[in-house]
Amino acid sequence: MAAISKPNPLHFSDVGVMTHGPQDGEPVVLLHGWGASKELWWNTMIGLEAGYRCYSIDLPGTGDTPLGHRFESMSQMAGWLRSICERLKLDKVTLIGHSLGGNLAAQTALDYPDLVRRLILVDAALATQSLPRRVYWTQSPVYGMQAIKACKAAAVPLATAGLRVPHNHTGGHWGPFARRAALFISANKNDAALQMQLKLLCGNPLTAERLRDIAAPILFVHGGLDGVIPVATAKAYAADVPGSRIQLFPTSHHCPMDHDPPGFIETLRSFIAET
């Protein structure tokens, strides 16, 4: 029986990268959100294997990427991402970011327009002032770290169930949700890194006016039932950024790529082909 194709890690000591697809495929870089890891994009990478070379990257302090040093702004992290792309010899990429990773992806497109061929923002955390208050609780000098520890403790029962959900699942809500909880626990050991990531996010609101300065074509992808970043936010951004597109997944929550992997892949392929 032939081996099942699956993403493979690249071996760097200071950054976790998982890659998949033909060496000469068009490069796609994927950025996970807060509390996730590069394995979030497993199904997406497999779905794009015909024609695309995908690179999923652990953010600093997550998974196989050590924290290294503390970043002071999302622009600094965008510079870090640019340096990773240079090491991978990627000079023009389709950049896909989810949630916090969407904020980083948009900032990277603003700071390094020559790097980003097209930008896909999945339930992206752009209007950071509208994020749930629990996000800001993590920034308290008094109880911020305790808030992060409580969040992780609450995720443990679901994470235990998530260990039984394969990376190449078929979609739905509860199974993928449990798998993401497992990634949260297994790949996010550094609470200081989790706090730092949210500090950078909260300090980097990106308005529609800012996004109008991005040269690359933009696609907003959003779950219609997202309880973290309301779908109305994505609709407003798409309406206010000329030339951008939007694709809604009405029955998905915060992670449409996990809820409906085939539909998400079809959306990506269509946008890439048309731009």
ZIWOCOR-V455820 format. One record per pair of residues at least 12 apart in sequence whose C-alpha atoms are under 6 Angstrom apart, sorted by the first residue. I is the first residue (numbers start at 1). J is the second residue. Records with the same first field share a line. If there is no record, write none. Layout:
I: J, J
This chain:
7: 19, 20
14: 65
15: 65
16: 57, 58, 64, 65
17: 56, 57
18: 55, 56
19: 54, 55
20: 53, 54
21: 49, 52, 53
22: 53
25: 51, 52, 53
26: 52, 53
27: 52, 53, 54, 93
28: 54, 93, 94
29: 54, 55, 56, 95
30: 56, 96, 97
31: 97, 101
32: 98, 101
33: 98, 99, 100, 101
34: 100
35: 184
36: 183, 184
37: 58
38: 56, 57, 58
43: 168
47: 265
61: 193
62: 187, 188
63: 187
73: 200
74: 200
78: 108
91: 115
92: 115, 116, 117
93: 116, 117
94: 117, 118
95: 119
96: 120
97: 121
98: 122, 123, 124
99: 123, 124, 125
100: 125
102: 121, 124
103: 125, 126
110: 214
117: 216
118: 216, 217
119: 218
120: 218, 219
121: 220
122: 221, 222
123: 222
126: 205, 206
127: 205
128: 202, 205
155: 181
158: 178
159: 178, 181, 182
162: 178, 179, 182
165: 179
171: 258, 259, 260
172: 259
173: 259
208: 237, 240, 241
212: 241
218: 244
219: 244, 245, 246
220: 246
221: 246, 247, 248
222: 248
223: 248, 249, 250, 252, 253, 254, 256
224: 249, 250, 251, 252
225: 252, 253
226: 253, 254
